[in-house]
């Protein structure tokens, strides 16, 4: 008896769902601010390393396939105007977009503009077949231990920033890393001496979270990111103290001046709301009773 193998293969394929093979990335682009540059993970004789090279190694990006367009101080509109053209010309399979915290620290913060800029970045790269991965930010005031009013103001800004990012993520069905939910995100060991940028461990954690998000989106992760620190420069106690005195306090003063007007507006609104809540309710006007029905003699 002859068996028609095509019929058998067809029958088997109809019973067993086929899982698509992971997509191997050959080209990677990193866009963003100083965290994307790698600040916080210095390597002797090689400057900054950080999240980009860790992700590139995990994805098995070949030589020449890695491009980092990020620069310190960048904001979302900088990514759109200054970094996007070079990233698009690279035609990456994967693009990481790590930016937004600098926007929250400026007096001209505008969540709507941030959403529009990110929309253009994502639409341009997605049109090239690129998988774009933004990040959703944590409450950095907890890391830097900002004073109460400034902390609340910054947290409100971060919430608006995240809402803008989430709107674009949902519209394009993008993988996205939530830094607030990243295990160890608020541990001091995850942060460098300035508490503004991730330490080597923090950059490795960030890279691990990003590659996990990419794997869930069908991208092949050739080698998982190791959380074992090696090769970086470990800061000394004097480095922490020196940074705080020479750079930390001046930075806090500059950024505080940008946030204080917003912080005071939040406090004022809260005070007005509390005052209104404490006011006695206006008296309820008496309900006029209906006239008694006229009794008719039977």
C-alpha positions in Angstrom: 0.0 0.0 0.0 1.4 3.3 -1.0 1.2 6.3 1.4 0.8 9.7 0.0 3.3 11.6 2.2 1.9 15.0 1.1 -1.4 14.1 2.6 0.3 12.9 5.8 2.4 16.0 6.2 -0.6 18.2 5.6 -2.6 16.3 8.2 0.2 16.6 10.8 0.8 20.3 10.1 -2.9 20.9 10.6 -2.7 19.3 14.1 0.6 20.9 15.3 0.8 24.7 15.2 4.0 25.9 13.7 6.0 28.4 15.9 7.9 31.0 13.9 11.7 30.9 14.4 13.2 33.9 16.3 14.4 36.7 14.1 18.2 37.3 14.2 19.1 41.0 14.4 22.1 42.0 12.3 22.0 45.8 12.9 21.3 47.7 16.2 20.9 51.4 16.8 20.7 53.1 20.2 19.1 56.6 20.4 18.8 58.7 23.5 20.5 60.6 26.3 23.5 60.1 28.6 22.1 56.7 29.9 22.1 55.5 26.3 25.6 56.9 25.9 26.7 54.6 28.7 27.4 57.1 31.5 27.9 55.4 34.8 29.8 52.4 33.3 33.4 53.7 32.7 35.9 51.3 31.3 39.7 51.9 31.6 41.0 53.4 28.4 37.7 52.9 26.6 35.5 55.7 27.9 31.9 54.7 28.5 30.4 51.3 27.8 26.9 50.7 29.1 23.7 49.3 27.9 24.3 49.5 24.1 27.3 47.2 23.9 25.7 44.7 26.3 22.6 44.5 24.1 24.7 44.2 21.0 26.7 41.3 22.5 23.5 39.5 23.6 21.9 39.8 20.2 25.1 38.7 18.4 25.4 41.9 16.4 28.3 41.5 14.0 31.1 44.2 13.7 29.8 47.3 11.9 26.2 46.5 12.8 26.2 48.6 16.0 25.4 52.4 15.9 25.0 54.7 18.9 23.7 58.1 18.1 23.0 59.2 21.7 24.5 62.2 23.4 24.4 63.7 26.9 21.6 66.1 27.6 19.5 64.9 24.8 15.7 65.4 24.9 13.0 63.7 22.9 13.0 66.4 20.2 16.8 66.0 19.9 16.3 62.3 19.1 13.8 63.3 16.4 15.8 66.1 14.8 19.5 65.2 15.4 19.6 61.4 15.9 16.8 59.9 13.8 18.4 60.7 10.4 21.6 58.8 11.2 19.7 55.9 12.8 17.4 55.6 9.8 20.3 55.6 7.4 21.8 52.7 9.4 18.5 50.7 8.7 18.6 48.8 12.0 16.7 45.6 12.7 16.4 46.8 16.3 16.4 50.3 17.8 16.5 51.2 21.5 15.1 54.6 22.5 16.2 55.7 26.0 15.2 59.3 26.5 12.8 61.5 28.3 14.1 62.1 31.8 15.9 65.3 30.7 12.5 66.6 29.4 10.9 66.2 32.9 13.6 68.5 34.4 12.9 71.5 32.2 10.4 74.3 32.7 9.1 74.0 29.1 8.1 70.3 29.6 5.3 69.4 27.2 4.0 65.8 27.2 2.0 66.4 24.0 5.2 67.4 22.1 7.0 64.4 23.5 4.4 62.1 22.2 4.4 63.7 18.8 8.2 63.5 18.6 8.3 59.8 19.7 5.5 59.1 17.2 7.6 60.3 14.3 10.7 58.4 15.5 8.8 55.2 15.8 6.9 55.6 12.5 10.0 56.4 10.6 12.0 53.4 12.0 9.0 51.0 11.9 8.6 51.9 8.2 12.0 50.5 7.6 11.1 47.2 9.4 12.8 48.2 12.6 11.6 46.8 16.0 11.7 49.9 18.2 11.9 49.5 22.0 11.3 52.6 24.2 11.4 52.5 28.0 8.9 53.6 30.6 10.5 55.5 33.4 10.8 54.9 37.2 10.3 57.4 40.0 13.8 58.9 40.0 13.1 61.2 42.9 13.3 58.0 45.1 16.8 57.4 43.8 18.1 60.9 44.2 16.1 61.5 47.4 14.8 64.9 46.4 13.0 67.1 48.9 9.3 66.5 49.2 7.8 69.3 47.0 10.4 68.8 44.2 10.0 65.0 44.4 6.2 65.3 44.0 6.6 67.7 41.1 9.1 65.4 39.3 6.9 62.4 39.9 4.0 64.2 38.3 6.1 65.0 35.3 7.3 61.4 35.0 3.7 60.2 35.1 2.9 62.5 32.2 6.0 61.4 30.3 5.1 57.7 30.8 1.5 58.4 29.6 2.9 60.0 26.4 5.2 57.1 25.8 2.5 54.5 26.5 0.2 56.1 24.0 2.7 55.6 21.2 3.6 52.1 22.5 0.0 51.0 22.4 -0.7 52.5 19.0 2.2 50.6 17.4 2.2 47.5 19.6 5.8 48.0 20.6 7.9 46.0 23.1 8.6 48.4 26.1 10.6 48.0 29.2 9.0 49.4 32.4 12.0 50.6 34.5 9.7 51.0 37.6 9.0 47.2 37.5 12.6 46.2 36.9 13.9 44.1 39.8 16.5 46.1 41.8 15.7 49.4 40.1 15.7 51.3 43.4 18.7 49.5 44.9 21.7 51.8 45.4 24.0 49.3 43.8 22.1 49.8 40.5 23.2 53.5 40.4 26.5 55.2 39.8 28.2 57.7 42.1 26.0 60.5 40.8 22.7 58.5 41.3 21.6 59.9 38.0 23.0 57.2 35.7 23.0 53.4 36.1 26.2 51.7 37.5 27.7 48.8 35.6 25.2 46.6 37.3 22.4 49.0 36.4 23.4 49.0 32.8 23.5 45.2 32.7 20.1 45.1 34.3 18.8 47.5 31.7 20.3 45.5 28.9 18.8 42.3 30.3 15.4 43.8 30.5 15.6 45.1 27.0 16.7 41.8 25.5 14.0 40.0 27.4 11.4 42.4 25.9 12.9 41.7 22.4 12.9 38.0 22.9 9.2 38.2 23.7 8.7 40.1 20.4 10.4 37.3 18.4 14.0 38.5 18.3 16.8 35.9 18.8 18.9 36.5 21.9 22.1 34.7 21.2 23.5 34.9 24.7 21.7 36.3 27.8 23.2 39.3 29.4 25.3 38.5 32.5 24.6 40.4 35.7 28.2 39.6 36.8 30.1 42.9 36.9 33.6 42.9 35.3 35.8 45.4 33.5 34.3 48.6 34.9 35.7 51.1 37.3 34.3 50.9 40.8 33.8 54.3 42.5 35.5 54.9 45.9 33.9 56.7 48.9 35.9 59.8 48.1 34.4 59.8 44.6 30.8 59.8 46.0 31.7 62.7 48.4 33.5 64.6 45.7 30.7 64.3 43.2 28.1 65.4 45.7 30.0 68.5 46.6 31.3 69.6 43.2 28.5 68.4 40.9 25.6 67.0 42.8 24.5 70.1 44.8 25.0 72.5 41.8 22.9 70.1 39.7 20.2 69.9 42.3 20.1 73.7 42.5 19.9 74.2 38.7 17.2 71.5 38.3 15.4 72.7 41.4 15.0 76.2 39.9 13.3 74.7 36.9 11.0 72.5 39.0 10.2 74.8 41.9 7.6 76.9 40.1 5.8 73.7 39.1 6.2 72.3 42.6 4.7 75.5 44.1 1.8 75.3 41.6 1.0 71.7 42.7 1.2 72.7 46.4 -1.0 75.7 45.8 -3.6 73.5 44.0 -3.5 71.0 46.8 -3.9 73.7 49.4 -6.9 75.1 47.6 -8.5 71.7 47.3 -7.9 71.0 51.0 -9.3 74.4 51.9 -12.4 73.7 49.9 -12.8 70.3 51.6 -12.7 71.9 55.0 -15.4 74.5 54.2 -18.8 73.7 55.7 -21.4 72.6 53.2 -23.9 75.2 52.2 -27.2 74.8 54.1 -29.7 72.6 52.4 -32.8 74.7 51.5 -36.0 73.4 53.3 -38.2 71.3 51.1 -41.6 73.0 50.7 -44.3 70.6 51.6 -47.2 70.1 49.3 -50.5 71.7 50.4 -52.7 69.3 52.2 -55.5 67.9 50.1 -58.9 69.5 50.5 -61.3 67.3 52.4 -64.7 67.1 50.7 -67.8 66.4 52.6 -69.4 63.2 51.7 
